[in-house]
Amino acid sequence: MITAQKHLDLDNSVLRVAAVMLRELKKRRVLEFSALRKKVLKAVGSESEIAFHSALSFLFVVGKLEYHVKNDSFEYKEG
């Protein structure tokens, strides 16, 4: 969840997962969906599975990601 709750685990929050995604995408610029998912799960843990899609949506809305349908990958956008 993006909004804070009493029992929110900050390590598995949408903002933390999005930060991990950005770090990986800044390093490699383009990552396939499955590779990005694997890297996030390895860095944050399997509990981050719940926040993964919400974090992708968040980064897309704020203009940090571009999705390429042809090769099912995400590209980091600066700016």
mmCIF file of the N, C-alpha and C atoms, coordinates in Angstrom:
data_MODEL
# 
_entry.id   MODEL 
# 
loop_
_atom_site.group_PDB 
_atom_site.id 
_atom_site.type_symbol 
_atom_site.label_atom_id 
_atom_site.label_alt_id 
_atom_site.label_comp_id 
_atom_site.label_asym_id 
_atom_site.label_entity_id 
_atom_site.label_seq_id 
_atom_site.pdbx_PDB_ins_code 
_atom_site.Cartn_x 
_atom_site.Cartn_y 
_atom_site.Cartn_z 
_atom_site.occupancy 
_atom_site.B_iso_or_equiv 
_atom_site.pdbx_formal_charge 
_atom_site.auth_seq_id 
_atom_site.auth_comp_id 
_atom_site.auth_asym_id 
_atom_site.auth_atom_id 
_atom_site.pdbx_PDB_model_num 
ATOM 1   N N  . MET A 1 1  ? 0.821  -1.187  0.000   1.00 0.00 ? 1  MET A N  1 
ATOM 2   C CA . MET A 1 1  ? 0.000  0.000   0.000   1.00 0.00 ? 1  MET A CA 1 
ATOM 3   C C  . MET A 1 1  ? 0.868  1.255   0.000   1.00 0.00 ? 1  MET A C  1 
ATOM 4   N N  . ILE A 1 2  ? 0.366  2.284   -0.616  1.00 0.00 ? 2  ILE A N  1 
ATOM 5   C CA . ILE A 1 2  ? 1.083  3.547   -0.620  1.00 0.00 ? 2  ILE A CA 1 
ATOM 6   C C  . ILE A 1 2  ? 0.799  4.313   0.666   1.00 0.00 ? 2  ILE A C  1 
ATOM 7   N N  . THR A 1 3  ? -0.449 4.274   1.131   1.00 0.00 ? 3  THR A N  1 
ATOM 8   C CA . THR A 1 3  ? -0.775 5.002   2.352   1.00 0.00 ? 3  THR A CA 1 
ATOM 9   C C  . THR A 1 3  ? -0.287 4.239   3.574   1.00 0.00 ? 3  THR A C  1 
ATOM 10  N N  . ALA A 1 4  ? 0.163  4.965   4.555   1.00 0.00 ? 4  ALA A N  1 
ATOM 11  C CA . ALA A 1 4  ? 0.684  4.346   5.771   1.00 0.00 ? 4  ALA A CA 1 
ATOM 12  C C  . ALA A 1 4  ? -0.449 3.761   6.606   1.00 0.00 ? 4  ALA A C  1 
ATOM 13  N N  . GLN A 1 5  ? -0.175 2.611   7.155   1.00 0.00 ? 5  GLN A N  1 
ATOM 14  C CA . GLN A 1 5  ? -1.109 1.960   8.054   1.00 0.00 ? 5  GLN A CA 1 
ATOM 15  C C  . GLN A 1 5  ? -0.350 1.565   9.313   1.00 0.00 ? 5  GLN A C  1 
ATOM 16  N N  . LYS A 1 6  ? -1.076 1.216   10.332  1.00 0.00 ? 6  LYS A N  1 
ATOM 17  C CA . LYS A 1 6  ? -0.474 0.904   11.619  1.00 0.00 ? 6  LYS A CA 1 
ATOM 18  C C  . LYS A 1 6  ? 0.548  -0.228  11.519  1.00 0.00 ? 6  LYS A C  1 
ATOM 19  N N  . HIS A 1 7  ? 0.267  -1.233  10.720  1.00 0.00 ? 7  HIS A N  1 
ATOM 20  C CA . HIS A 1 7  ? 1.124  -2.413  10.641  1.00 0.00 ? 7  HIS A CA 1 
ATOM 21  C C  . HIS A 1 7  ? 1.895  -2.494  9.330   1.00 0.00 ? 7  HIS A C  1 
ATOM 22  N N  . LEU A 1 8  ? 2.143  -1.369  8.709   1.00 0.00 ? 8  LEU A N  1 
ATOM 23  C CA . LEU A 1 8  ? 2.856  -1.345  7.431   1.00 0.00 ? 8  LEU A CA 1 
ATOM 24  C C  . LEU A 1 8  ? 4.329  -1.700  7.629   1.00 0.00 ? 8  LEU A C  1 
ATOM 25  N N  . ASP A 1 9  ? 4.802  -2.675  6.876   1.00 0.00 ? 9  ASP A N  1 
ATOM 26  C CA . ASP A 1 9  ? 6.215  -3.028  6.883   1.00 0.00 ? 9  ASP A CA 1 
ATOM 27  C C  . ASP A 1 9  ? 6.890  -2.186  5.802   1.00 0.00 ? 9  ASP A C  1 
ATOM 28  N N  . LEU A 1 10 ? 7.699  -1.235  6.202   1.00 0.00 ? 10 LEU A N  1 
ATOM 29  C CA . LEU A 1 10 ? 8.310  -0.299  5.250   1.00 0.00 ? 10 LEU A CA 1 
ATOM 30  C C  . LEU A 1 10 ? 9.241  -0.995  4.259   1.00 0.00 ? 10 LEU A C  1 
ATOM 31  N N  . ASP A 1 11 ? 9.806  -2.135  4.633   1.00 0.00 ? 11 ASP A N  1 
ATOM 32  C CA . ASP A 1 11 ? 10.697 -2.864  3.724   1.00 0.00 ? 11 ASP A CA 1 
ATOM 33  C C  . ASP A 1 11 ? 9.946  -3.437  2.531   1.00 0.00 ? 11 ASP A C  1 
ATOM 34  N N  . ASN A 1 12 ? 8.650  -3.654  2.665   1.00 0.00 ? 12 ASN A N  1 
ATOM 35  C CA . ASN A 1 12 ? 7.850  -4.221  1.585   1.00 0.00 ? 12 ASN A CA 1 
ATOM 36  C C  . ASN A 1 12 ? 6.840  -3.230  1.028   1.00 0.00 ? 12 ASN A C  1 
ATOM 37  N N  . SER A 1 13 ? 7.029  -1.964  1.298   1.00 0.00 ? 13 SER A N  1 
ATOM 38  C CA . SER A 1 13 ? 6.086  -0.950  0.826   1.00 0.00 ? 13 SER A CA 1 
ATOM 39  C C  . SER A 1 13 ? 6.300  -0.659  -0.667  1.00 0.00 ? 13 SER A C  1 
ATOM 40  N N  . VAL A 1 14 ? 5.324  -0.035  -1.255  1.00 0.00 ? 14 VAL A N  1 
ATOM 41  C CA . VAL A 1 14 ? 5.386  0.316   -2.676  1.00 0.00 ? 14 VAL A CA 1 
ATOM 42  C C  . VAL A 1 14 ? 6.569  1.246   -2.944  1.00 0.00 ? 14 VAL A C  1 
ATOM 43  N N  . LEU A 1 15 ? 6.791  2.196   -2.059  1.00 0.00 ? 15 LEU A N  1 
ATOM 44  C CA . LEU A 1 15 ? 7.890  3.141   -2.279  1.00 0.00 ? 15 LEU A CA 1 
ATOM 45  C C  . LEU A 1 15 ? 9.249  2.454   -2.214  1.00 0.00 ? 15 LEU A C  1 
ATOM 46  N N  . ARG A 1 16 ? 9.431  1.518   -1.305  1.00 0.00 ? 16 ARG A N  1 
ATOM 47  C CA . ARG A 1 16 ? 10.708 0.783   -1.218  1.00 0.00 ? 16 ARG A CA 1 
ATOM 48  C C  . ARG A 1 16 ? 10.919 -0.074  -2.464  1.00 0.00 ? 16 ARG A C  1 
ATOM 49  N N  . VAL A 1 17 ? 9.878  -0.796  -2.877  1.00 0.00 ? 17 VAL A N  1 
ATOM 50  C CA . VAL A 1 17 ? 9.978  -1.646  -4.066  1.00 0.00 ? 17 VAL A CA 1 
ATOM 51  C C  . VAL A 1 17 ? 10.255 -0.788  -5.299  1.00 0.00 ? 17 VAL A C  1 
ATOM 52  N N  . ALA A 1 18 ? 9.607  0.359   -5.404  1.00 0.00 ? 18 ALA A N  1 
ATOM 53  C CA . ALA A 1 18 ? 9.847  1.265   -6.528  1.00 0.00 ? 18 ALA A CA 1 
ATOM 54  C C  . ALA A 1 18 ? 11.283 1.777   -6.513  1.00 0.00 ? 18 ALA A C  1 
ATOM 55  N N  . ALA A 1 19 ? 11.823 2.054   -5.338  1.00 0.00 ? 19 ALA A N  1 
ATOM 56  C CA . ALA A 1 19 ? 13.210 2.515   -5.246  1.00 0.00 ? 19 ALA A CA 1 
ATOM 57  C C  . ALA A 1 19 ? 14.185 1.439   -5.704  1.00 0.00 ? 19 ALA A C  1 
ATOM 58  N N  . VAL A 1 20 ? 13.919 0.201   -5.355  1.00 0.00 ? 20 VAL A N  1 
ATOM 59  C CA . VAL A 1 20 ? 14.764 -0.912  -5.810  1.00 0.00 ? 20 VAL A CA 1 
ATOM 60  C C  . VAL A 1 20 ? 14.678 -1.050  -7.327  1.00 0.00 ? 20 VAL A C  1 
ATOM 61  N N  . MET A 1 21 ? 13.470 -0.921  -7.862  1.00 0.00 ? 21 MET A N  1 
ATOM 62  C CA . MET A 1 21 ? 13.291 -0.987  -9.317  1.00 0.00 ? 21 MET A CA 1 
ATOM 63  C C  . MET A 1 21 ? 14.091 0.100   -10.019 1.00 0.00 ? 21 MET A C  1 
ATOM 64  N N  . LEU A 1 22 ? 13.999 1.324   -9.502  1.00 0.00 ? 22 LEU A N  1 
ATOM 65  C CA . LEU A 1 22 ? 14.726 2.440   -10.109 1.00 0.00 ? 22 LEU A CA 1 
ATOM 66  C C  . LEU A 1 22 ? 16.235 2.215   -10.067 1.00 0.00 ? 22 LEU A C  1 
ATOM 67  N N  . ARG A 1 23 ? 16.722 1.705   -8.949  1.00 0.00 ? 23 ARG A N  1 
ATOM 68  C CA . ARG A 1 23 ? 18.156 1.438   -8.828  1.00 0.00 ? 23 ARG A CA 1 
ATOM 69  C C  . ARG A 1 23 ? 18.613 0.427   -9.885  1.00 0.00 ? 23 ARG A C  1 
ATOM 70  N N  . GLU A 1 24 ? 17.854 -0.633  -10.077 1.00 0.00 ? 24 GLU A N  1 
ATOM 71  C CA . GLU A 1 24 ? 18.218 -1.658  -11.064 1.00 0.00 ? 24 GLU A CA 1 
ATOM 72  C C  . GLU A 1 24 ? 18.098 -1.120  -12.488 1.00 0.00 ? 24 GLU A C  1 
ATOM 73  N N  . LEU A 1 25 ? 17.068 -0.338  -12.745 1.00 0.00 ? 25 LEU A N  1 
ATOM 74  C CA . LEU A 1 25 ? 16.876 0.205   -14.091 1.00 0.00 ? 25 LEU A CA 1 
ATOM 75  C C  . LEU A 1 25 ? 17.908 1.278   -14.422 1.00 0.00 ? 25 LEU A C  1 
ATOM 76  N N  . LYS A 1 26 ? 18.356 2.035   -13.435 1.00 0.00 ? 26 LYS A N  1 
ATOM 77  C CA . LYS A 1 26 ? 19.400 3.032   -13.685 1.00 0.00 ? 26 LYS A CA 1 
ATOM 78  C C  . LYS A 1 26 ? 20.707 2.352   -14.068 1.00 0.00 ? 26 LYS A C  1 
ATOM 79  N N  . LYS A 1 27 ? 20.991 1.205   -13.468 1.00 0.00 ? 27 LYS A N  1 
ATOM 80  C CA . LYS A 1 27 ? 22.217 0.461   -13.783 1.00 0.00 ? 27 LYS A CA 1 
ATOM 81  C C  . LYS A 1 27 ? 22.197 -0.085  -15.206 1.00 0.00 ? 27 LYS A C  1 
ATOM 82  N N  . ARG A 1 28 ? 21.064 -0.659  -15.590 1.00 0.00 ? 28 ARG A N  1 
ATOM 83  C CA . ARG A 1 28 ? 21.007 -1.405  -16.854 1.00 0.00 ? 28 ARG A CA 1 
ATOM 84  C C  . ARG A 1 28 ? 20.211 -0.708  -17.959 1.00 0.00 ? 28 ARG A C  1 
ATOM 85  N N  . ARG A 1 29 ? 19.463 0.325   -17.613 1.00 0.00 ? 29 ARG A N  1 
ATOM 86  C CA . ARG A 1 29 ? 18.641 1.125   -18.541 1.00 0.00 ? 29 ARG A CA 1 
ATOM 87  C C  . ARG A 1 29 ? 17.414 0.373   -19.053 1.00 0.00 ? 29 ARG A C  1 
ATOM 88  N N  . VAL A 1 30 ? 17.570 -0.896  -19.450 1.00 0.00 ? 30 VAL A N  1 
ATOM 89  C CA . VAL A 1 30 ? 16.444 -1.683  -19.957 1.00 0.00 ? 30 VAL A CA 1 
ATOM 90  C C  . VAL A 1 30 ? 16.501 -3.066  -19.314 1.00 0.00 ? 30 VAL A C  1 
ATOM 91  N N  . LEU A 1 31 ? 15.359 -3.505  -18.795 1.00 0.00 ? 31 LEU A N  1 
ATOM 92  C CA . LEU A 1 31 ? 15.267 -4.842  -18.203 1.00 0.00 ? 31 LEU A CA 1 
ATOM 93  C C  . LEU A 1 31 ? 13.944 -5.481  -18.605 1.00 0.00 ? 31 LEU A C  1 
ATOM 94  N N  . GLU A 1 32 ? 13.994 -6.771  -18.888 1.00 0.00 ? 32 GLU A N  1 
ATOM 95  C CA . GLU A 1 32 ? 12.765 -7.502  -19.162 1.00 0.00 ? 32 GLU A CA 1 
ATOM 96  C C  . GLU A 1 32 ? 11.957 -7.614  -17.872 1.00 0.00 ? 32 GLU A C  1 
ATOM 97  N N  . PHE A 1 33 ? 10.662 -7.793  -18.036 1.00 0.00 ? 33 PHE A N  1 
ATOM 98  C CA . PHE A 1 33 ? 9.753  -7.884  -16.894 1.00 0.00 ? 33 PHE A CA 1 
ATOM 99  C C  . PHE A 1 33 ? 10.210 -8.960  -15.918 1.00 0.00 ? 33 PHE A C  1 
ATOM 100 N N  . SER A 1 34 ? 10.498 -10.150 -16.421 1.00 0.00 ? 34 SER A N  1 
ATOM 101 C CA . SER A 1 34 ? 10.873 -11.260 -15.539 1.00 0.00 ? 34 SER A CA 1 
ATOM 102 C C  . SER A 1 34 ? 12.193 -10.997 -14.824 1.00 0.00 ? 34 SER A C  1 
ATOM 103 N N  . ALA A 1 35 ? 13.152 -10.367 -15.493 1.00 0.00 ? 35 ALA A N  1 
ATOM 104 C CA . ALA A 1 35 ? 14.442 -10.062 -14.870 1.00 0.00 ? 35 ALA A CA 1 
ATOM 105 C C  . ALA A 1 35 ? 14.271 -9.007  -13.780 1.00 0.00 ? 35 ALA A C  1 
ATOM 106 N N  . LEU A 1 36 ? 13.459 -8.000  -14.037 1.00 0.00 ? 36 LEU A N  1 
ATOM 107 C CA . LEU A 1 36 ? 13.205 -6.961  -13.040 1.00 0.00 ? 36 LEU A CA 1 
ATOM 108 C C  . LEU A 1 36 ? 12.513 -7.562  -11.818 1.00 0.00 ? 36 LEU A C  1 
ATOM 109 N N  . ARG A 1 37 ? 11.528 -8.398  -12.059 1.00 0.00 ? 37 ARG A N  1 
ATOM 110 C CA . ARG A 1 37 ? 10.806 -9.050  -10.965 1.00 0.00 ? 37 ARG A CA 1 
ATOM 111 C C  . ARG A 1 37 ? 11.754 -9.899  -10.125 1.00 0.00 ? 37 ARG A C  1 
ATOM 112 N N  . LYS A 1 38 ? 12.620 -10.653 -10.786 1.00 0.00 ? 38 LYS A N  1 
ATOM 113 C CA . LYS A 1 38 ? 13.570 -11.513 -10.080 1.00 0.00 ? 38 LYS A CA 1 
ATOM 114 C C  . LYS A 1 38 ? 14.520 -10.690 -9.209  1.00 0.00 ? 38 LYS A C  1 
ATOM 115 N N  . LYS A 1 39 ? 15.007 -9.571  -9.745  1.00 0.00 ? 39 LYS A N  1 
ATOM 116 C CA . LYS A 1 39 ? 15.936 -8.728  -9.001  1.00 0.00 ? 39 LYS A CA 1 
ATOM 117 C C  . LYS A 1 39 ? 15.259 -8.091  -7.787  1.00 0.00 ? 39 LYS A C  1 
ATOM 118 N N  . VAL A 1 40 ? 14.013 -7.666  -7.939  1.00 0.00 ? 40 VAL A N  1 
ATOM 119 C CA . VAL A 1 40 ? 13.282 -7.065  -6.820  1.00 0.00 ? 40 VAL A CA 1 
ATOM 120 C C  . VAL A 1 40 ? 13.029 -8.113  -5.737  1.00 0.00 ? 40 VAL A C  1 
ATOM 121 N N  . LEU A 1 41 ? 12.599 -9.296  -6.140  1.00 0.00 ? 41 LEU A N  1 
ATOM 122 C CA . LEU A 1 41 ? 12.339 -10.347 -5.160  1.00 0.00 ? 41 LEU A CA 1 
ATOM 123 C C  . LEU A 1 41 ? 13.611 -10.743 -4.420  1.00 0.00 ? 41 LEU A C  1 
ATOM 124 N N  . LYS A 1 42 ? 14.733 -10.740 -5.124  1.00 0.00 ? 42 LYS A N  1 
ATOM 125 C CA . LYS A 1 42 ? 16.000 -11.089 -4.485  1.00 0.00 ? 42 LYS A CA 1 
ATOM 126 C C  . LYS A 1 42 ? 16.433 -10.001 -3.500  1.00 0.00 ? 42 LYS A C  1 
ATOM 127 N N  . ALA A 1 43 ? 16.248 -8.746  -3.871  1.00 0.00 ? 43 ALA A N  1 
ATOM 128 C CA . ALA A 1 43 ? 16.692 -7.634  -3.028  1.00 0.00 ? 43 ALA A CA 1 
ATOM 129 C C  . ALA A 1 43 ? 15.788 -7.394  -1.823  1.00 0.00 ? 43 ALA A C  1 
ATOM 130 N N  . VAL A 1 44 ? 14.496 -7.503  -2.019  1.00 0.00 ? 44 VAL A N  1 
ATOM 131 C CA . VAL A 1 44 ? 13.552 -7.139  -0.963  1.00 0.00 ? 44 VAL A CA 1 
ATOM 132 C C  . VAL A 1 44 ? 12.976 -8.371  -0.258  1.00 0.00 ? 44 VAL A C  1 
ATOM 133 N N  . GLY A 1 45 ? 12.806 -9.456  -0.979  1.00 0.00 ? 45 GLY A N  1 
ATOM 134 C CA . GLY A 1 45 ? 12.222 -10.661 -0.410  1.00 0.00 ? 45 GLY A CA 1 
ATOM 135 C C  . GLY A 1 45 ? 10.910 -11.007 -1.092  1.00 0.00 ? 45 GLY A C  1 
ATOM 136 N N  . SER A 1 46 ? 10.463 -12.215 -0.841  1.00 0.00 ? 46 SER A N  1 
ATOM 137 C CA . SER A 1 46 ? 9.252  -12.697 -1.518  1.00 0.00 ? 46 SER A CA 1 
ATOM 138 C C  . SER A 1 46 ? 8.000  -11.936 -1.096  1.00 0.00 ? 46 SER A C  1 
ATOM 139 N N  . GLU A 1 47 ? 8.054  -11.264 0.050   1.00 0.00 ? 47 GLU A N  1 
ATOM 140 C CA . GLU A 1 47 ? 6.905  -10.472 0.508   1.00 0.00 ? 47 GLU A CA 1 
ATOM 141 C C  . GLU A 1 47 ? 6.645  -9.268  -0.401  1.00 0.00 ? 47 GLU A C  1 
ATOM 142 N N  . SER A 1 48 ? 7.647  -8.876  -1.167  1.00 0.00 ? 48 SER A N  1 
ATOM 143 C CA . SER A 1 48 ? 7.493  -7.717  -2.058  1.00 0.00 ? 48 SER A CA 1 
ATOM 144 C C  . SER A 1 48 ? 6.644  -8.039  -3.276  1.00 0.00 ? 48 SER A C  1 
ATOM 145 N N  . GLU A 1 49 ? 6.313  -9.293  -3.466  1.00 0.00 ? 49 GLU A N  1 
ATOM 146 C CA . GLU A 1 49 ? 5.465  -9.710  -4.595  1.00 0.00 ? 49 GLU A CA 1 
ATOM 147 C C  . GLU A 1 49 ? 4.150  -8.932  -4.612  1.00 0.00 ? 49 GLU A C  1 
ATOM 148 N N  . ILE A 1 50 ? 3.609  -8.656  -3.447  1.00 0.00 ? 50 ILE A N  1 
ATOM 149 C CA . ILE A 1 50 ? 2.330  -7.952  -3.337  1.00 0.00 ? 50 ILE A CA 1 
ATOM 150 C C  . ILE A 1 50 ? 2.438  -6.525  -3.871  1.00 0.00 ? 50 ILE A C  1 
ATOM 151 N N  . ALA A 1 51 ? 3.535  -5.853  -3.600  1.00 0.00 ? 51 ALA A N  1 
ATOM 152 C CA . ALA A 1 51 ? 3.703  -4.447  -3.982  1.00 0.00 ? 51 ALA A CA 1 
ATOM 153 C C  . ALA A 1 51 ? 4.324  -4.274  -5.367  1.00 0.00 ? 51 ALA A C  1 
ATOM 154 N N  . PHE A 1 52 ? 4.754  -5.350  -6.002  1.00 0.00 ? 52 PHE A N  1 
ATOM 155 C CA . PHE A 1 52 ? 5.483  -5.252  -7.262  1.00 0.00 ? 52 PHE A CA 1 
ATOM 156 C C  . PHE A 1 52 ? 4.691  -4.531  -8.351  1.00 0.00 ? 52 PHE A C  1 
ATOM 157 N N  . HIS A 1 53 ? 3.477  -4.961  -8.609  1.00 0.00 ? 53 HIS A N  1 
ATOM 158 C CA . HIS A 1 53 ? 2.680  -4.356  -9.686  1.00 0.00 ? 53 HIS A CA 1 
ATOM 159 C C  . HIS A 1 53 ? 2.267  -2.922  -9.345  1.00 0.00 ? 53 HIS A C  1 
ATOM 160 N N  . SER A 1 54 ? 1.988  -2.669  -8.084  1.00 0.00 ? 54 SER A N  1 
ATOM 161 C CA . SER A 1 54 ? 1.648  -1.294  -7.674  1.00 0.00 ? 54 SER A CA 1 
ATOM 162 C C  . SER A 1 54 ? 2.843  -0.370  -7.852  1.00 0.00 ? 54 SER A C  1 
ATOM 163 N N  . ALA A 1 55 ? 4.038  -0.865  -7.565  1.00 0.00 ? 55 ALA A N  1 
ATOM 164 C CA . ALA A 1 55 ? 5.250  -0.059  -7.746  1.00 0.00 ? 55 ALA A CA 1 
ATOM 165 C C  . ALA A 1 55 ? 5.493  0.224   -9.224  1.00 0.00 ? 55 ALA A C  1 
ATOM 166 N N  . LEU A 1 56 ? 5.252  -0.764  -10.075 1.00 0.00 ? 56 LEU A N  1 
ATOM 167 C CA . LEU A 1 56 ? 5.372  -0.538  -11.523 1.00 0.00 ? 56 LEU A CA 1 
ATOM 168 C C  . LEU A 1 56 ? 4.403  0.547   -11.978 1.00 0.00 ? 56 LEU A C  1 
ATOM 169 N N  . SER A 1 57 ? 3.176  0.453   -11.525 1.00 0.00 ? 57 SER A N  1 
ATOM 170 C CA . SER A 1 57 ? 2.169  1.454   -11.890 1.00 0.00 ? 57 SER A CA 1 
ATOM 171 C C  . SER A 1 57 ? 2.568  2.841   -11.399 1.00 0.00 ? 57 SER A C  1 
ATOM 172 N N  . PHE A 1 58 ? 3.060  2.908   -10.179 1.00 0.00 ? 58 PHE A N  1 
ATOM 173 C CA . PHE A 1 58 ? 3.496  4.181   -9.611  1.00 0.00 ? 58 PHE A CA 1 
ATOM 174 C C  . PHE A 1 58 ? 4.606  4.810   -10.453 1.00 0.00 ? 58 PHE A C  1 
ATOM 175 N N  . LEU A 1 59 ? 5.616  4.023   -10.810 1.00 0.00 ? 59 LEU A N  1 
ATOM 176 C CA . LEU A 1 59 ? 6.740  4.550   -11.599 1.00 0.00 ? 59 LEU A CA 1 
ATOM 177 C C  . LEU A 1 59 ? 6.290  4.953   -13.009 1.00 0.00 ? 59 LEU A C  1 
ATOM 178 N N  . PHE A 1 60 ? 5.350  4.228   -13.566 1.00 0.00 ? 60 PHE A N  1 
ATOM 179 C CA . PHE A 1 60 ? 4.837  4.577   -14.886 1.00 0.00 ? 60 PHE A CA 1 
ATOM 180 C C  . PHE A 1 60 ? 4.072  5.896   -14.835 1.00 0.00 ? 60 PHE A C  1 
ATOM 181 N N  . VAL A 1 61 ? 3.270  6.070   -13.801 1.00 0.00 ? 61 VAL A N  1 
ATOM 182 C CA . VAL A 1 61 ? 2.463  7.288   -13.662 1.00 0.00 ? 61 VAL A CA 1 
ATOM 183 C C  . VAL A 1 61 ? 3.346  8.522   -13.468 1.00 0.00 ? 61 VAL A C  1 
ATOM 184 N N  . VAL A 1 62 ? 4.429  8.395   -12.706 1.00 0.00 ? 62 VAL A N  1 
ATOM 185 C CA . VAL A 1 62 ? 5.299  9.546   -12.474 1.00 0.00 ? 62 VAL A CA 1 
ATOM 186 C C  . VAL A 1 62 ? 6.304  9.736   -13.618 1.00 0.00 ? 62 VAL A C  1 
ATOM 187 N N  . GLY A 1 63 ? 6.244  8.904   -14.647 1.00 0.00 ? 63 GLY A N  1 
ATOM 188 C CA . GLY A 1 63 ? 7.046  9.114   -15.844 1.00 0.00 ? 63 GLY A CA 1 
ATOM 189 C C  . GLY A 1 63 ? 8.470  8.602   -15.780 1.00 0.00 ? 63 GLY A C  1 
ATOM 190 N N  . LYS A 1 64 ? 8.743  7.621   -14.930 1.00 0.00 ? 64 LYS A N  1 
ATOM 191 C CA . LYS A 1 64 ? 10.100 7.088   -14.814 1.00 0.00 ? 64 LYS A CA 1 
ATOM 192 C C  . LYS A 1 64 ? 10.312 5.813   -15.622 1.00 0.00 ? 64 LYS A C  1 
ATOM 193 N N  . LEU A 1 65 ? 9.239  5.231   -16.131 1.00 0.00 ? 65 LEU A N  1 
ATOM 194 C CA . LEU A 1 65 ? 9.335  3.990   -16.895 1.00 0.00 ? 65 LEU A CA 1 
ATOM 195 C C  . LEU A 1 65 ? 8.678  4.127   -18.250 1.00 0.00 ? 65 LEU A C  1 
ATOM 196 N N  . GLU A 1 66 ? 9.199  3.399   -19.176 1.00 0.00 ? 66 GLU A N  1 
ATOM 197 C CA . GLU A 1 66 ? 8.561  3.234   -20.481 1.00 0.00 ? 66 GLU A CA 1 
ATOM 198 C C  . GLU A 1 66 ? 8.507  1.741   -20.751 1.00 0.00 ? 66 GLU A C  1 
ATOM 199 N N  . TYR A 1 67 ? 7.341  1.255   -21.149 1.00 0.00 ? 67 TYR A N  1 
ATOM 200 C CA . TYR A 1 67 ? 7.157  -0.173  -21.400 1.00 0.00 ? 67 TYR A CA 1 
ATOM 201 C C  . TYR A 1 67 ? 7.257  -0.457  -22.889 1.00 0.00 ? 67 TYR A C  1 
ATOM 202 N N  . HIS A 1 68 ? 8.013  -1.495  -23.237 1.00 0.00 ? 68 HIS A N  1 
ATOM 203 C CA . HIS A 1 68 ? 8.160  -1.920  -24.629 1.00 0.00 ? 68 HIS A CA 1 
ATOM 204 C C  . HIS A 1 68 ? 7.468  -3.272  -24.787 1.00 0.00 ? 68 HIS A C  1 
ATOM 205 N N  . VAL A 1 69 ? 6.351  -3.261  -25.500 1.00 0.00 ? 69 VAL A N  1 
ATOM 206 C CA . VAL A 1 69 ? 5.537  -4.462  -25.658 1.00 0.00 ? 69 VAL A CA 1 
ATOM 207 C C  . VAL A 1 69 ? 6.284  -5.534  -26.444 1.00 0.00 ? 69 VAL A C  1 
ATOM 208 N N  . LYS A 1 70 ? 7.005  -5.118  -27.465 1.00 0.00 ? 70 LYS A N  1 
ATOM 209 C CA . LYS A 1 70 ? 7.654  -6.068  -28.372 1.00 0.00 ? 70 LYS A CA 1 
ATOM 210 C C  . LYS A 1 70 ? 8.562  -7.054  -27.634 1.00 0.00 ? 70 LYS A C  1 
ATOM 211 N N  . ASN A 1 71 ? 9.323  -6.572  -26.664 1.00 0.00 ? 71 ASN A N  1 
ATOM 212 C CA . ASN A 1 71 ? 10.232 -7.467  -25.941 1.00 0.00 ? 71 ASN A CA 1 
ATOM 213 C C  . ASN A 1 71 ? 9.898  -7.558  -24.450 1.00 0.00 ? 71 ASN A C  1 
ATOM 214 N N  . ASP A 1 72 ? 8.694  -7.130  -24.054 1.00 0.00 ? 72 ASP A N  1 
ATOM 215 C CA . ASP A 1 72 ? 8.217  -7.215  -22.669 1.00 0.00 ? 72 ASP A CA 1 
ATOM 216 C C  . ASP A 1 72 ? 9.261  -6.692  -21.692 1.00 0.00 ? 72 ASP A C  1 
ATOM 217 N N  . SER A 1 73 ? 9.689  -5.446  -21.915 1.00 0.00 ? 73 SER A N  1 
ATOM 218 C CA . SER A 1 73 ? 10.729 -4.876  -21.065 1.00 0.00 ? 73 SER A CA 1 
ATOM 219 C C  . SER A 1 73 ? 10.390 -3.449  -20.666 1.00 0.00 ? 73 SER A C  1 
ATOM 220 N N  . PHE A 1 74 ? 11.085 -3.003  -19.625 1.00 0.00 ? 74 PHE A N  1 
ATOM 221 C CA . PHE A 1 74 ? 10.921 -1.643  -19.119 1.00 0.00 ? 74 PHE A CA 1 
ATOM 222 C C  . PHE A 1 74 ? 12.215 -0.877  -19.324 1.00 0.00 ? 74 PHE A C  1 
ATOM 223 N N  . GLU A 1 75 ? 12.069 0.391   -19.699 1.00 0.00 ? 75 GLU A N  1 
ATOM 224 C CA . GLU A 1 75 ? 13.228 1.266   -19.904 1.00 0.00 ? 75 GLU A CA 1 
ATOM 225 C C  . GLU A 1 75 ? 13.144 2.422   -18.927 1.00 0.00 ? 75 GLU A C  1 
ATOM 226 N N  . TYR A 1 76 ? 14.258 2.737   -18.321 1.00 0.00 ? 76 TYR A N  1 
ATOM 227 C CA . TYR A 1 76 ? 14.339 3.867   -17.397 1.00 0.00 ? 76 TYR A CA 1 
ATOM 228 C C  . TYR A 1 76 ? 14.343 5.164   -18.195 1.00 0.00 ? 76 TYR A C  1 
ATOM 229 N N  . LYS A 1 77 ? 13.501 6.119   -17.762 1.00 0.00 ? 77 LYS A N  1 
ATOM 230 C CA . LYS A 1 77 ? 13.444 7.422   -18.409 1.00 0.00 ? 77 LYS A CA 1 
ATOM 231 C C  . LYS A 1 77 ? 13.962 8.475   -17.448 1.00 0.00 ? 77 LYS A C  1 
ATOM 232 N N  . GLU A 1 78 ? 14.943 9.215   -17.868 1.00 0.00 ? 78 GLU A N  1 
ATOM 233 C CA . GLU A 1 78 ? 15.464 10.297  -17.027 1.00 0.00 ? 78 GLU A CA 1 
ATOM 234 C C  . GLU A 1 78 ? 14.560 11.514  -17.169 1.00 0.00 ? 78 GLU A C  1 
ATOM 235 N N  . GLY A 1 79 ? 14.605 12.349  -16.162 1.00 0.00 ? 79 GLY A N  1 
ATOM 236 C CA . GLY A 1 79 ? 13.888 13.587  -16.297 1.00 0.00 ? 79 GLY A CA 1 
ATOM 237 C C  . GLY A 1 79 ? 12.898 13.861  -15.268 1.00 0.00 ? 79 GLY A C  1 
# 
